């Protein structure tokens, strides 16, 4: 797996806990796994929020209302381009 060296600033108490609890040879792997876990959790929360919003009739109506003007603008732009050709 390709890797990338990165620099982060963390609060002193977090850095101290990391240094005292995780051996030096394991810190990069530990931090990488912790970040990956948090990113997966965030993705799952986003998926759940989208699923919840997808079932909300009021939100679906709002999405359609917002999409309609965009679709009209897009159609107008396509028509204008075709007239220029």
N, C-alpha and C positions, 0 to 999 in steps of 0.2 A: 504494500500500500504506500502511495506517495505521502510524504509528510511536508509540513510547512512550519517553520519556526515563527512563533508569534510572541509578542510581549504584551502582558496585561498588568494593570495596576489593581491590586486587591487591598482591602482593608488590612491593617496590621494584625488584628486578632485572627482573621482568616488565614493569613500567611503563616502566623505562628502555629496555628493548629495543624496546618498542612505539614510544616517542617517537623513538628513533634510527633505526628501520628503516622506519616507516610514516609517510608524509606526513600532516600534521594533517587535511587535507581527506578523507583516505581511512580514517581510524581507525575511525569508526563502522561503515562498511561492512565493514572488515576484521574487527572484533570480532563483528559480526552473523553474518558467514559462518563464522567460527571456532566460534561457539556453535552455529549450525545444523548444522555438520559433526559436532560432538561429540554433539549430540542424536540425529542420524541414526545414528551409530555405536552409541550406547547402545540405541536402539530395535532395531537389527539384532541386537545381542547378546541382548537380551531375547527377540526372536523365535526366535533359534537355541536359547536355553535352553528356551523353551516347547516347541519342536519336539522337542528331545532328551528332555525330561521326558514329553512326550506319548506317546513310544514305549516308556517304561519301565513294564513290567507292574506292578512293585511300587508305583510311584507312583500308577498308575491305581487299584490296589486301595485304597491309602491315601485317595485322593480320594473314592472311593465310600463308604468307611467313615466319613469325616468328613461327607459329604453326607447319609447316611442319617438320623442323628439330627435334622439340620436339617429334613429333609423331614417327619419324624414330628411335630416341633414345629409346623411350618407347617400340617400337616393337622389337628392337634389344635386349633390356633387357629381355623381355618376352621370346624371342627365346632362349637366353642363359640360362635362368632359366629352361626352359623345357628340354634342353639338359642335364642339370645336374641331373635331376630327372631320 
